[in-house]
């Protein structure tokens, strides 16, 4: 139960709830031009979901790499680089 009181958990829950609301409100079809691959017709919700997931995965990877560099610098006794 303590986990539900964590500010990180509350913030993540709010982001997920807002994302779900936005996804459900954008159900109409749209055409996306995908770089050099051509055009794709899909629902806006699907495009938003893919963009949201790509951003979340990229952020998680960058954060984990930054955190591991920081921990390595801490154990070595040198200041972390940004």
mmCIF file of the N, C-alpha and C atoms, coordinates in Angstrom:
data_MODEL
# 
_entry.id   MODEL 
# 
loop_
_atom_site.group_PDB 
_atom_site.id 
_atom_site.type_symbol 
_atom_site.label_atom_id 
_atom_site.label_alt_id 
_atom_site.label_comp_id 
_atom_site.label_asym_id 
_atom_site.label_entity_id 
_atom_site.label_seq_id 
_atom_site.pdbx_PDB_ins_code 
_atom_site.Cartn_x 
_atom_site.Cartn_y 
_atom_site.Cartn_z 
_atom_site.occupancy 
_atom_site.B_iso_or_equiv 
_atom_site.pdbx_formal_charge 
_atom_site.auth_seq_id 
_atom_site.auth_comp_id 
_atom_site.auth_asym_id 
_atom_site.auth_atom_id 
_atom_site.pdbx_PDB_model_num 
ATOM 1   N N  . UNK A 1 1  ? 0.803   -1.200 0.000   1.00 0.00 ? 1  UNK A N  1 
ATOM 2   C CA . UNK A 1 1  ? 0.000   0.000  0.000   1.00 0.00 ? 1  UNK A CA 1 
ATOM 3   C C  . UNK A 1 1  ? 0.847   1.267  0.000   1.00 0.00 ? 1  UNK A C  1 
ATOM 4   N N  . UNK A 1 2  ? 2.027   1.198  0.571   1.00 0.00 ? 2  UNK A N  1 
ATOM 5   C CA . UNK A 1 2  ? 2.901   2.377  0.606   1.00 0.00 ? 2  UNK A CA 1 
ATOM 6   C C  . UNK A 1 2  ? 3.285   2.812  -0.804  1.00 0.00 ? 2  UNK A C  1 
ATOM 7   N N  . UNK A 1 3  ? 3.336   1.873  -1.706  1.00 0.00 ? 3  UNK A N  1 
ATOM 8   C CA . UNK A 1 3  ? 3.726   2.167  -3.079  1.00 0.00 ? 3  UNK A CA 1 
ATOM 9   C C  . UNK A 1 3  ? 2.750   3.141  -3.732  1.00 0.00 ? 3  UNK A C  1 
ATOM 10  N N  . UNK A 1 4  ? 1.464   3.033  -3.397  1.00 0.00 ? 4  UNK A N  1 
ATOM 11  C CA . UNK A 1 4  ? 0.456   3.896  -3.996  1.00 0.00 ? 4  UNK A CA 1 
ATOM 12  C C  . UNK A 1 4  ? 0.550   5.326  -3.489  1.00 0.00 ? 4  UNK A C  1 
ATOM 13  N N  . UNK A 1 5  ? 1.259   5.554  -2.411  1.00 0.00 ? 5  UNK A N  1 
ATOM 14  C CA . UNK A 1 5  ? 1.417   6.896  -1.856  1.00 0.00 ? 5  UNK A CA 1 
ATOM 15  C C  . UNK A 1 5  ? 2.663   7.599  -2.390  1.00 0.00 ? 5  UNK A C  1 
ATOM 16  N N  . UNK A 1 6  ? 3.489   6.874  -3.142  1.00 0.00 ? 6  UNK A N  1 
ATOM 17  C CA . UNK A 1 6  ? 4.718   7.428  -3.687  1.00 0.00 ? 6  UNK A CA 1 
ATOM 18  C C  . UNK A 1 6  ? 4.414   8.499  -4.731  1.00 0.00 ? 6  UNK A C  1 
ATOM 19  N N  . UNK A 1 7  ? 5.101   9.638  -4.679  1.00 0.00 ? 7  UNK A N  1 
ATOM 20  C CA . UNK A 1 7  ? 4.874   10.690 -5.683  1.00 0.00 ? 7  UNK A CA 1 
ATOM 21  C C  . UNK A 1 7  ? 5.186   10.224 -7.105  1.00 0.00 ? 7  UNK A C  1 
ATOM 22  N N  . UNK A 1 8  ? 6.187   9.371  -7.259  1.00 0.00 ? 8  UNK A N  1 
ATOM 23  C CA . UNK A 1 8  ? 6.519   8.853  -8.589  1.00 0.00 ? 8  UNK A CA 1 
ATOM 24  C C  . UNK A 1 8  ? 5.366   8.014  -9.136  1.00 0.00 ? 8  UNK A C  1 
ATOM 25  N N  . UNK A 1 9  ? 4.782   7.186  -8.285  1.00 0.00 ? 9  UNK A N  1 
ATOM 26  C CA . UNK A 1 9  ? 3.674   6.342  -8.718  1.00 0.00 ? 9  UNK A CA 1 
ATOM 27  C C  . UNK A 1 9  ? 2.466   7.186  -9.089  1.00 0.00 ? 9  UNK A C  1 
ATOM 28  N N  . UNK A 1 10 ? 2.171   8.194  -8.288  1.00 0.00 ? 10 UNK A N  1 
ATOM 29  C CA . UNK A 1 10 ? 1.029   9.066  -8.555  1.00 0.00 ? 10 UNK A CA 1 
ATOM 30  C C  . UNK A 1 10 ? 1.241   9.817  -9.873  1.00 0.00 ? 10 UNK A C  1 
ATOM 31  N N  . UNK A 1 11 ? 2.442   10.339 -10.094 1.00 0.00 ? 11 UNK A N  1 
ATOM 32  C CA . UNK A 1 11 ? 2.736   11.054 -11.338 1.00 0.00 ? 11 UNK A CA 1 
ATOM 33  C C  . UNK A 1 11 ? 2.621   10.126 -12.545 1.00 0.00 ? 11 UNK A C  1 
ATOM 34  N N  . UNK A 1 12 ? 3.143   8.913  -12.432 1.00 0.00 ? 12 UNK A N  1 
ATOM 35  C CA . UNK A 1 12 ? 3.057   7.951  -13.532 1.00 0.00 ? 12 UNK A CA 1 
ATOM 36  C C  . UNK A 1 12 ? 1.610   7.569  -13.808 1.00 0.00 ? 12 UNK A C  1 
ATOM 37  N N  . UNK A 1 13 ? 0.825   7.399  -12.764 1.00 0.00 ? 13 UNK A N  1 
ATOM 38  C CA . UNK A 1 13 ? -0.588  7.049  -12.936 1.00 0.00 ? 13 UNK A CA 1 
ATOM 39  C C  . UNK A 1 13 ? -1.347  8.176  -13.633 1.00 0.00 ? 13 UNK A C  1 
ATOM 40  N N  . UNK A 1 14 ? -1.054  9.413  -13.271 1.00 0.00 ? 14 UNK A N  1 
ATOM 41  C CA . UNK A 1 14 ? -1.712  10.554 -13.909 1.00 0.00 ? 14 UNK A CA 1 
ATOM 42  C C  . UNK A 1 14 ? -1.352  10.623 -15.386 1.00 0.00 ? 14 UNK A C  1 
ATOM 43  N N  . UNK A 1 15 ? -0.076  10.414 -15.716 1.00 0.00 ? 15 UNK A N  1 
ATOM 44  C CA . UNK A 1 15 ? 0.359   10.443 -17.117 1.00 0.00 ? 15 UNK A CA 1 
ATOM 45  C C  . UNK A 1 15 ? -0.338  9.343  -17.910 1.00 0.00 ? 15 UNK A C  1 
ATOM 46  N N  . UNK A 1 16 ? -0.422  8.145  -17.349 1.00 0.00 ? 16 UNK A N  1 
ATOM 47  C CA . UNK A 1 16 ? -1.072  7.034  -18.053 1.00 0.00 ? 16 UNK A CA 1 
ATOM 48  C C  . UNK A 1 16 ? -2.559  7.315  -18.244 1.00 0.00 ? 16 UNK A C  1 
ATOM 49  N N  . UNK A 1 17 ? -3.224  7.829  -17.226 1.00 0.00 ? 17 UNK A N  1 
ATOM 50  C CA . UNK A 1 17 ? -4.660  8.135  -17.335 1.00 0.00 ? 17 UNK A CA 1 
ATOM 51  C C  . UNK A 1 17 ? -4.904  9.203  -18.403 1.00 0.00 ? 17 UNK A C  1 
ATOM 52  N N  . UNK A 1 18 ? -4.096  10.247 -18.404 1.00 0.00 ? 18 UNK A N  1 
ATOM 53  C CA . UNK A 1 18 ? -4.247  11.291 -19.419 1.00 0.00 ? 18 UNK A CA 1 
ATOM 54  C C  . UNK A 1 18 ? -3.955  10.760 -20.821 1.00 0.00 ? 18 UNK A C  1 
ATOM 55  N N  . UNK A 1 19 ? -2.952  9.902  -20.940 1.00 0.00 ? 19 UNK A N  1 
ATOM 56  C CA . UNK A 1 19 ? -2.632  9.311  -22.240 1.00 0.00 ? 19 UNK A CA 1 
ATOM 57  C C  . UNK A 1 19 ? -3.790  8.460  -22.752 1.00 0.00 ? 19 UNK A C  1 
ATOM 58  N N  . UNK A 1 20 ? -4.403  7.675  -21.889 1.00 0.00 ? 20 UNK A N  1 
ATOM 59  C CA . UNK A 1 20 ? -5.547  6.844  -22.290 1.00 0.00 ? 20 UNK A CA 1 
ATOM 60  C C  . UNK A 1 20 ? -6.707  7.724  -22.741 1.00 0.00 ? 20 UNK A C  1 
ATOM 61  N N  . UNK A 1 21 ? -6.963  8.814  -22.047 1.00 0.00 ? 21 UNK A N  1 
ATOM 62  C CA . UNK A 1 21 ? -8.039  9.737  -22.441 1.00 0.00 ? 21 UNK A CA 1 
ATOM 63  C C  . UNK A 1 21 ? -7.756  10.317 -23.825 1.00 0.00 ? 21 UNK A C  1 
ATOM 64  N N  . UNK A 1 22 ? -6.533  10.749 -24.058 1.00 0.00 ? 22 UNK A N  1 
ATOM 65  C CA . UNK A 1 22 ? -6.167  11.317 -25.361 1.00 0.00 ? 22 UNK A CA 1 
ATOM 66  C C  . UNK A 1 22 ? -6.298  10.262 -26.455 1.00 0.00 ? 22 UNK A C  1 
ATOM 67  N N  . UNK A 1 23 ? -5.882  9.024  -26.182 1.00 0.00 ? 23 UNK A N  1 
ATOM 68  C CA . UNK A 1 23 ? -5.972  7.968  -27.188 1.00 0.00 ? 23 UNK A CA 1 
ATOM 69  C C  . UNK A 1 23 ? -7.425  7.708  -27.577 1.00 0.00 ? 23 UNK A C  1 
ATOM 70  N N  . UNK A 1 24 ? -8.322  7.647  -26.606 1.00 0.00 ? 24 UNK A N  1 
ATOM 71  C CA . UNK A 1 24 ? -9.717  7.357  -26.902 1.00 0.00 ? 24 UNK A CA 1 
ATOM 72  C C  . UNK A 1 24 ? -10.423 8.519  -27.614 1.00 0.00 ? 24 UNK A C  1 
ATOM 73  N N  . UNK A 1 25 ? -9.937  9.718  -27.437 1.00 0.00 ? 25 UNK A N  1 
ATOM 74  C CA . UNK A 1 25 ? -10.556 10.863 -28.093 1.00 0.00 ? 25 UNK A CA 1 
ATOM 75  C C  . UNK A 1 25 ? -10.094 11.035 -29.537 1.00 0.00 ? 25 UNK A C  1 
ATOM 76  N N  . UNK A 1 26 ? -9.086  10.302 -29.962 1.00 0.00 ? 26 UNK A N  1 
ATOM 77  C CA . UNK A 1 26 ? -8.536  10.447 -31.311 1.00 0.00 ? 26 UNK A CA 1 
ATOM 78  C C  . UNK A 1 26 ? -8.682  9.145  -32.093 1.00 0.00 ? 26 UNK A C  1 
ATOM 79  N N  . UNK A 1 27 ? -9.916  8.799  -32.416 1.00 0.00 ? 27 UNK A N  1 
ATOM 80  C CA . UNK A 1 27 ? -10.148 7.521  -33.092 1.00 0.00 ? 27 UNK A CA 1 
ATOM 81  C C  . UNK A 1 27 ? -10.328 7.663  -34.604 1.00 0.00 ? 27 UNK A C  1 
ATOM 82  N N  . UNK A 1 28 ? -10.321 8.879  -35.141 1.00 0.00 ? 28 UNK A N  1 
ATOM 83  C CA . UNK A 1 28 ? -10.521 9.032  -36.577 1.00 0.00 ? 28 UNK A CA 1 
ATOM 84  C C  . UNK A 1 28 ? -9.269  8.629  -37.357 1.00 0.00 ? 28 UNK A C  1 
ATOM 85  N N  . UNK A 1 29 ? -9.471  8.264  -38.619 1.00 0.00 ? 29 UNK A N  1 
ATOM 86  C CA . UNK A 1 29 ? -8.359  7.839  -39.465 1.00 0.00 ? 29 UNK A CA 1 
ATOM 87  C C  . UNK A 1 29 ? -7.540  9.030  -39.925 1.00 0.00 ? 29 UNK A C  1 
ATOM 88  N N  . UNK A 1 30 ? -6.260  8.768  -40.166 1.00 0.00 ? 30 UNK A N  1 
ATOM 89  C CA . UNK A 1 30 ? -5.355  9.789  -40.664 1.00 0.00 ? 30 UNK A CA 1 
ATOM 90  C C  . UNK A 1 30 ? -4.306  9.128  -41.533 1.00 0.00 ? 30 UNK A C  1 
ATOM 91  N N  . UNK A 1 31 ? -3.681  9.898  -42.392 1.00 0.00 ? 31 UNK A N  1 
ATOM 92  C CA . UNK A 1 31 ? -2.621  9.387  -43.255 1.00 0.00 ? 31 UNK A CA 1 
ATOM 93  C C  . UNK A 1 31 ? -1.299  9.976  -42.791 1.00 0.00 ? 31 UNK A C  1 
ATOM 94  N N  . UNK A 1 32 ? -0.340  9.107  -42.538 1.00 0.00 ? 32 UNK A N  1 
ATOM 95  C CA . UNK A 1 32 ? 0.985   9.527  -42.093 1.00 0.00 ? 32 UNK A CA 1 
ATOM 96  C C  . UNK A 1 32 ? 1.988   9.330  -43.218 1.00 0.00 ? 32 UNK A C  1 
ATOM 97  N N  . UNK A 1 33 ? 2.837   10.310 -43.422 1.00 0.00 ? 33 UNK A N  1 
ATOM 98  C CA . UNK A 1 33 ? 3.930   10.168 -44.375 1.00 0.00 ? 33 UNK A CA 1 
ATOM 99  C C  . UNK A 1 33 ? 5.155   9.724  -43.584 1.00 0.00 ? 33 UNK A C  1 
ATOM 100 N N  . UNK A 1 34 ? 5.632   8.515  -43.863 1.00 0.00 ? 34 UNK A N  1 
ATOM 101 C CA . UNK A 1 34 ? 6.718   7.925  -43.094 1.00 0.00 ? 34 UNK A CA 1 
ATOM 102 C C  . UNK A 1 34 ? 8.022   8.045  -43.884 1.00 0.00 ? 34 UNK A C  1 
ATOM 103 N N  . UNK A 1 35 ? 8.750   9.085  -43.614 1.00 0.00 ? 35 UNK A N  1 
ATOM 104 C CA . UNK A 1 35 ? 10.046  9.363  -44.242 1.00 0.00 ? 35 UNK A CA 1 
ATOM 105 C C  . UNK A 1 35 ? 10.061  8.940  -45.696 1.00 0.00 ? 35 UNK A C  1 
ATOM 106 N N  . UNK A 1 36 ? 10.892  7.970  -46.048 1.00 0.00 ? 36 UNK A N  1 
ATOM 107 C CA . UNK A 1 36 ? 11.023  7.520  -47.431 1.00 0.00 ? 36 UNK A CA 1 
ATOM 108 C C  . UNK A 1 36 ? 10.226  6.247  -47.695 1.00 0.00 ? 36 UNK A C  1 
ATOM 109 N N  . UNK A 1 37 ? 9.503   5.750  -46.716 1.00 0.00 ? 37 UNK A N  1 
ATOM 110 C CA . UNK A 1 37 ? 8.776   4.491  -46.861 1.00 0.00 ? 37 UNK A CA 1 
ATOM 111 C C  . UNK A 1 37 ? 7.413   4.657  -47.510 1.00 0.00 ? 37 UNK A C  1 
ATOM 112 N N  . UNK A 1 38 ? 6.883   5.839  -47.568 1.00 0.00 ? 38 UNK A N  1 
ATOM 113 C CA . UNK A 1 38 ? 5.586   6.059  -48.190 1.00 0.00 ? 38 UNK A CA 1 
ATOM 114 C C  . UNK A 1 38 ? 4.563   6.567  -47.199 1.00 0.00 ? 38 UNK A C  1 
ATOM 115 N N  . UNK A 1 39 ? 3.289   6.239  -47.463 1.00 0.00 ? 39 UNK A N  1 
ATOM 116 C CA . UNK A 1 39 ? 2.199   6.710  -46.623 1.00 0.00 ? 39 UNK A CA 1 
ATOM 117 C C  . UNK A 1 39 ? 1.522   5.537  -45.935 1.00 0.00 ? 39 UNK A C  1 
ATOM 118 N N  . UNK A 1 40 ? 1.090   5.773  -44.712 1.00 0.00 ? 40 UNK A N  1 
ATOM 119 C CA . UNK A 1 40 ? 0.387   4.767  -43.925 1.00 0.00 ? 40 UNK A CA 1 
ATOM 120 C C  . UNK A 1 40 ? -0.914  5.391  -43.446 1.00 0.00 ? 40 UNK A C  1 
ATOM 121 N N  . UNK A 1 41 ? -2.035  4.690  -43.634 1.00 0.00 ? 41 UNK A N  1 
ATOM 122 C CA . UNK A 1 41 ? -3.313  5.155  -43.116 1.00 0.00 ? 41 UNK A CA 1 
ATOM 123 C C  . UNK A 1 41 ? -3.638  4.369  -41.850 1.00 0.00 ? 41 UNK A C  1 
ATOM 124 N N  . UNK A 1 42 ? -3.844  5.099  -40.767 1.00 0.00 ? 42 UNK A N  1 
ATOM 125 C CA . UNK A 1 42 ? -4.112  4.469  -39.479 1.00 0.00 ? 42 UNK A CA 1 
ATOM 126 C C  . UNK A 1 42 ? -4.943  5.421  -38.626 1.00 0.00 ? 42 UNK A C  1 
ATOM 127 N N  . UNK A 1 43 ? -5.376  4.954  -37.485 1.00 0.00 ? 43 UNK A N  1 
ATOM 128 C CA . UNK A 1 43 ? -6.083  5.833  -36.563 1.00 0.00 ? 43 UNK A CA 1 
ATOM 129 C C  . UNK A 1 43 ? -5.074  6.724  -35.850 1.00 0.00 ? 43 UNK A C  1 
ATOM 130 N N  . UNK A 1 44 ? -5.517  7.921  -35.490 1.00 0.00 ? 44 UNK A N  1 
ATOM 131 C CA . UNK A 1 44 ? -4.637  8.825  -34.757 1.00 0.00 ? 44 UNK A CA 1 
ATOM 132 C C  . UNK A 1 44 ? -4.210  8.213  -33.422 1.00 0.00 ? 44 UNK A C  1 
ATOM 133 N N  . UNK A 1 45 ? -5.116  7.467  -32.799 1.00 0.00 ? 45 UNK A N  1 
ATOM 134 C CA . UNK A 1 45 ? -4.796  6.843  -31.510 1.00 0.00 ? 45 UNK A CA 1 
ATOM 135 C C  . UNK A 1 45 ? -3.628  5.875  -31.644 1.00 0.00 ? 45 UNK A C  1 
ATOM 136 N N  . UNK A 1 46 ? -3.581  5.116  -32.731 1.00 0.00 ? 46 UNK A N  1 
ATOM 137 C CA . UNK A 1 46 ? -2.482  4.176  -32.950 1.00 0.00 ? 46 UNK A CA 1 
ATOM 138 C C  . UNK A 1 46 ? -1.168  4.924  -33.142 1.00 0.00 ? 46 UNK A C  1 
ATOM 139 N N  . UNK A 1 47 ? -1.207  5.990  -33.937 1.00 0.00 ? 47 UNK A N  1 
ATOM 140 C CA . UNK A 1 47 ? 0.005   6.790  -34.155 1.00 0.00 ? 47 UNK A CA 1 
ATOM 141 C C  . UNK A 1 47 ? 0.484   7.422  -32.851 1.00 0.00 ? 47 UNK A C  1 
ATOM 142 N N  . UNK A 1 48 ? -0.454  7.925  -32.048 1.00 0.00 ? 48 UNK A N  1 
ATOM 143 C CA . UNK A 1 48 ? -0.084  8.512  -30.759 1.00 0.00 ? 48 UNK A CA 1 
ATOM 144 C C  . UNK A 1 48 ? 0.492   7.468  -29.810 1.00 0.00 ? 48 UNK A C  1 
ATOM 145 N N  . UNK A 1 49 ? -0.094  6.276  -29.819 1.00 0.00 ? 49 UNK A N  1 
ATOM 146 C CA . UNK A 1 49 ? 0.404   5.206  -28.957 1.00 0.00 ? 49 UNK A CA 1 
ATOM 147 C C  . UNK A 1 49 ? 1.829   4.819  -29.334 1.00 0.00 ? 49 UNK A C  1 
ATOM 148 N N  . UNK A 1 50 ? 2.094   4.695  -30.624 1.00 0.00 ? 50 UNK A N  1 
ATOM 149 C CA . UNK A 1 50 ? 3.448   4.347  -31.079 1.00 0.00 ? 50 UNK A CA 1 
ATOM 150 C C  . UNK A 1 50 ? 4.435   5.443  -30.685 1.00 0.00 ? 50 UNK A C  1 
ATOM 151 N N  . UNK A 1 51 ? 4.050   6.704  -30.869 1.00 0.00 ? 51 UNK A N  1 
ATOM 152 C CA . UNK A 1 51 ? 4.932   7.821  -30.494 1.00 0.00 ? 51 UNK A CA 1 
ATOM 153 C C  . UNK A 1 51 ? 5.166   7.858  -28.989 1.00 0.00 ? 51 UNK A C  1 
ATOM 154 N N  . UNK A 1 52 ? 4.111   7.623  -28.205 1.00 0.00 ? 52 UNK A N  1 
ATOM 155 C CA . UNK A 1 52 ? 4.227   7.616  -26.743 1.00 0.00 ? 52 UNK A CA 1 
ATOM 156 C C  . UNK A 1 52 ? 5.163   6.500  -26.289 1.00 0.00 ? 52 UNK A C  1 
ATOM 157 N N  . UNK A 1 53 ? 4.980   5.298  -26.829 1.00 0.00 ? 53 UNK A N  1 
ATOM 158 C CA . UNK A 1 53 ? 5.833   4.169  -26.449 1.00 0.00 ? 53 UNK A CA 1 
ATOM 159 C C  . UNK A 1 53 ? 7.281   4.383  -26.881 1.00 0.00 ? 53 UNK A C  1 
ATOM 160 N N  . UNK A 1 54 ? 7.480   4.935  -28.075 1.00 0.00 ? 54 UNK A N  1 
ATOM 161 C CA . UNK A 1 54 ? 8.845   5.208  -28.537 1.00 0.00 ? 54 UNK A CA 1 
ATOM 162 C C  . UNK A 1 54 ? 9.534   6.221  -27.621 1.00 0.00 ? 54 UNK A C  1 
ATOM 163 N N  . UNK A 1 55 ? 8.805   7.237  -27.206 1.00 0.00 ? 55 UNK A N  1 
ATOM 164 C CA . UNK A 1 55 ? 9.362   8.230  -26.287 1.00 0.00 ? 55 UNK A CA 1 
ATOM 165 C C  . UNK A 1 55 ? 9.663   7.647  -24.914 1.00 0.00 ? 55 UNK A C  1 
ATOM 166 N N  . UNK A 1 56 ? 8.767   6.789  -24.419 1.00 0.00 ? 56 UNK A N  1 
ATOM 167 C CA . UNK A 1 56 ? 8.985   6.174  -23.110 1.00 0.00 ? 56 UNK A CA 1 
ATOM 168 C C  . UNK A 1 56 ? 10.183  5.244  -23.132 1.00 0.00 ? 56 UNK A C  1 
ATOM 169 N N  . UNK A 1 57 ? 10.319  4.454  -24.186 1.00 0.00 ? 57 UNK A N  1 
ATOM 170 C CA . UNK A 1 57 ? 11.454  3.529  -24.295 1.00 0.00 ? 57 UNK A CA 1 
ATOM 171 C C  . UNK A 1 57 ? 12.759  4.315  -24.438 1.00 0.00 ? 57 UNK A C  1 
ATOM 172 N N  . UNK A 1 58 ? 12.750  5.347  -25.269 1.00 0.00 ? 58 UNK A N  1 
ATOM 173 C CA . UNK A 1 58 ? 13.955  6.161  -25.438 1.00 0.00 ? 58 UNK A CA 1 
ATOM 174 C C  . UNK A 1 58 ? 14.351  6.831  -24.125 1.00 0.00 ? 58 UNK A C  1 
ATOM 175 N N  . UNK A 1 59 ? 13.387  7.378  -23.417 1.00 0.00 ? 59 UNK A N  1 
ATOM 176 C CA . UNK A 1 59 ? 13.672  8.006  -22.130 1.00 0.00 ? 59 UNK A CA 1 
ATOM 177 C C  . UNK A 1 59 ? 14.218  7.020  -21.116 1.00 0.00 ? 59 UNK A C  1 
ATOM 178 N N  . UNK A 1 60 ? 13.659  5.818  -21.084 1.00 0.00 ? 60 UNK A N  1 
ATOM 179 C CA . UNK A 1 60 ? 14.132  4.799  -20.150 1.00 0.00 ? 60 UNK A CA 1 
ATOM 180 C C  . UNK A 1 60 ? 15.561  4.374  -20.470 1.00 0.00 ? 60 UNK A C  1 
ATOM 181 N N  . UNK A 1 61 ? 15.862  4.223  -21.762 1.00 0.00 ? 61 UNK A N  1 
ATOM 182 C CA . UNK A 1 61 ? 17.217  3.832  -22.149 1.00 0.00 ? 61 UNK A CA 1 
ATOM 183 C C  . UNK A 1 61 ? 18.233  4.924  -21.821 1.00 0.00 ? 61 UNK A C  1 
ATOM 184 N N  . UNK A 1 62 ? 17.892  6.163  -22.108 1.00 0.00 ? 62 UNK A N  1 
ATOM 185 C CA . UNK A 1 62 ? 18.804  7.273  -21.817 1.00 0.00 ? 62 UNK A CA 1 
ATOM 186 C C  . UNK A 1 62 ? 19.002  7.409  -20.311 1.00 0.00 ? 62 UNK A C  1 
ATOM 187 N N  . UNK A 1 63 ? 17.917  7.295  -19.538 1.00 0.00 ? 63 UNK A N  1 
ATOM 188 C CA . UNK A 1 63 ? 18.029  7.410  -18.089 1.00 0.00 ? 63 UNK A CA 1 
ATOM 189 C C  . UNK A 1 63 ? 18.883  6.286  -17.511 1.00 0.00 ? 63 UNK A C  1 
ATOM 190 N N  . UNK A 1 64 ? 18.690  5.050  -17.980 1.00 0.00 ? 64 UNK A N  1 
ATOM 191 C CA . UNK A 1 64 ? 19.472  3.940  -17.429 1.00 0.00 ? 64 UNK A CA 1 
ATOM 192 C C  . UNK A 1 64 ? 20.950  4.095  -17.778 1.00 0.00 ? 64 UNK A C  1 
ATOM 193 N N  . UNK A 1 65 ? 21.243  4.571  -18.991 1.00 0.00 ? 65 UNK A N  1 
ATOM 194 C CA . UNK A 1 65 ? 22.643  4.796  -19.368 1.00 0.00 ? 65 UNK A CA 1 
ATOM 195 C C  . UNK A 1 65 ? 23.253  5.914  -18.521 1.00 0.00 ? 65 UNK A C  1 
ATOM 196 N N  . UNK A 1 66 ? 22.494  6.989  -18.315 1.00 0.00 ? 66 UNK A N  1 
ATOM 197 C CA . UNK A 1 66 ? 22.981  8.096  -17.498 1.00 0.00 ? 66 UNK A CA 1 
ATOM 198 C C  . UNK A 1 66 ? 23.208  7.645  -16.064 1.00 0.00 ? 66 UNK A C  1 
ATOM 199 N N  . UNK A 1 67 ? 22.286  6.840  -15.546 1.00 0.00 ? 67 UNK A N  1 
ATOM 200 C CA . UNK A 1 67 ? 22.397  6.368  -14.165 1.00 0.00 ? 67 UNK A CA 1 
ATOM 201 C C  . UNK A 1 67 ? 23.602  5.449  -13.994 1.00 0.00 ? 67 UNK A C  1 
ATOM 202 N N  . UNK A 1 68 ? 23.845  4.563  -14.962 1.00 0.00 ? 68 UNK A N  1 
ATOM 203 C CA . UNK A 1 68 ? 24.993  3.659  -14.839 1.00 0.00 ? 68 UNK A CA 1 
ATOM 204 C C  . UNK A 1 68 ? 26.308  4.435  -14.923 1.00 0.00 ? 68 UNK A C  1 
ATOM 205 N N  . UNK A 1 69 ? 26.373  5.453  -15.776 1.00 0.00 ? 69 UNK A N  1 
ATOM 206 C CA . UNK A 1 69 ? 27.580  6.280  -15.843 1.00 0.00 ? 69 UNK A CA 1 
ATOM 207 C C  . UNK A 1 69 ? 27.802  7.009  -14.526 1.00 0.00 ? 69 UNK A C  1 
ATOM 208 N N  . UNK A 1 70 ? 26.716  7.489  -13.950 1.00 0.00 ? 70 UNK A N  1 
ATOM 209 C CA . UNK A 1 70 ? 26.806  8.211  -12.681 1.00 0.00 ? 70 UNK A CA 1 
ATOM 210 C C  . UNK A 1 70 ? 27.299  7.292  -11.568 1.00 0.00 ? 70 UNK A C  1 
ATOM 211 N N  . UNK A 1 71 ? 26.771  6.071  -11.526 1.00 0.00 ? 71 UNK A N  1 
ATOM 212 C CA . UNK A 1 71 ? 27.190  5.118  -10.491 1.00 0.00 ? 71 UNK A CA 1 
ATOM 213 C C  . UNK A 1 71 ? 28.651  4.693  -10.674 1.00 0.00 ? 71 UNK A C  1 
ATOM 214 N N  . UNK A 1 72 ? 29.076  4.505  -11.916 1.00 0.00 ? 72 UNK A N  1 
ATOM 215 C CA . UNK A 1 72 ? 30.475  4.155  -12.172 1.00 0.00 ? 72 UNK A CA 1 
ATOM 216 C C  . UNK A 1 72 ? 31.402  5.280  -11.740 1.00 0.00 ? 72 UNK A C  1 
ATOM 217 N N  . UNK A 1 73 ? 31.005  6.519  -12.017 1.00 0.00 ? 73 UNK A N  1 
ATOM 218 C CA . UNK A 1 73 ? 31.821  7.669  -11.618 1.00 0.00 ? 73 UNK A CA 1 
ATOM 219 C C  . UNK A 1 73 ? 31.860  7.799  -10.105 1.00 0.00 ? 73 UNK A C  1 
ATOM 220 N N  . UNK A 1 74 ? 30.767  7.469  -9.446  1.00 0.00 ? 74 UNK A N  1 
ATOM 221 C CA . UNK A 1 74 ? 30.713  7.565  -7.987  1.00 0.00 ? 74 UNK A CA 1 
ATOM 222 C C  . UNK A 1 74 ? 31.652  6.546  -7.347  1.00 0.00 ? 74 UNK A C  1 
ATOM 223 N N  . UNK A 1 75 ? 31.673  5.320  -7.889  1.00 0.00 ? 75 UNK A N  1 
ATOM 224 C CA . UNK A 1 75 ? 32.545  4.284  -7.323  1.00 0.00 ? 75 UNK A CA 1 
ATOM 225 C C  . UNK A 1 75 ? 34.008  4.559  -7.638  1.00 0.00 ? 75 UNK A C  1 
ATOM 226 N N  . UNK A 1 76 ? 34.284  5.225  -8.757  1.00 0.00 ? 76 UNK A N  1 
ATOM 227 C CA . UNK A 1 76 ? 35.658  5.544  -9.124  1.00 0.00 ? 76 UNK A CA 1 
ATOM 228 C C  . UNK A 1 76 ? 36.168  6.784  -8.412  1.00 0.00 ? 76 UNK A C  1 
ATOM 229 N N  . UNK A 1 77 ? 35.269  7.573  -7.848  1.00 0.00 ? 77 UNK A N  1 
ATOM 230 C CA . UNK A 1 77 ? 35.675  8.785  -7.129  1.00 0.00 ? 77 UNK A CA 1 
ATOM 231 C C  . UNK A 1 77 ? 35.866  9.988  -8.015  1.00 0.00 ? 77 UNK A C  1 
ATOM 232 N N  . UNK A 1 78 ? 35.437  9.916  -9.270  1.00 0.00 ? 78 UNK A N  1 
ATOM 233 C CA . UNK A 1 78 ? 35.545  11.064 -10.166 1.00 0.00 ? 78 UNK A CA 1 
ATOM 234 C C  . UNK A 1 78 ? 34.173  11.685 -10.322 1.00 0.00 ? 78 UNK A C  1 
ATOM 235 N N  . UNK A 1 79 ? 34.125  12.993 -10.585 1.00 0.00 ? 79 UNK A N  1 
ATOM 236 C CA . UNK A 1 79 ? 32.819  13.646 -10.776 1.00 0.00 ? 79 UNK A CA 1 
ATOM 237 C C  . UNK A 1 79 ? 32.157  13.163 -12.061 1.00 0.00 ? 79 UNK A C  1 
ATOM 238 N N  . UNK A 1 80 ? 30.825  12.966 -12.045 1.00 0.00 ? 80 UNK A N  1 
ATOM 239 C CA . UNK A 1 80 ? 30.133  12.495 -13.244 1.00 0.00 ? 80 UNK A CA 1 
ATOM 240 C C  . UNK A 1 80 ? 30.110  13.545 -14.331 1.00 0.00 ? 80 UNK A C  1 
ATOM 241 N N  . UNK A 1 81 ? 30.166  13.089 -15.563 1.00 0.00 ? 81 UNK A N  1 
ATOM 242 C CA . UNK A 1 81 ? 30.080  14.007 -16.694 1.00 0.00 ? 81 UNK A CA 1 
ATOM 243 C C  . UNK A 1 81 ? 28.645  14.076 -17.154 1.00 0.00 ? 81 UNK A C  1 
ATOM 244 N N  . UNK A 1 82 ? 28.285  15.229 -17.708 1.00 0.00 ? 82 UNK A N  1 
ATOM 245 C CA . UNK A 1 82 ? 26.909  15.407 -18.172 1.00 0.00 ? 82 UNK A CA 1 
ATOM 246 C C  . UNK A 1 82 ? 26.753  15.067 -19.617 1.00 0.00 ? 82 UNK A C  1 
# 
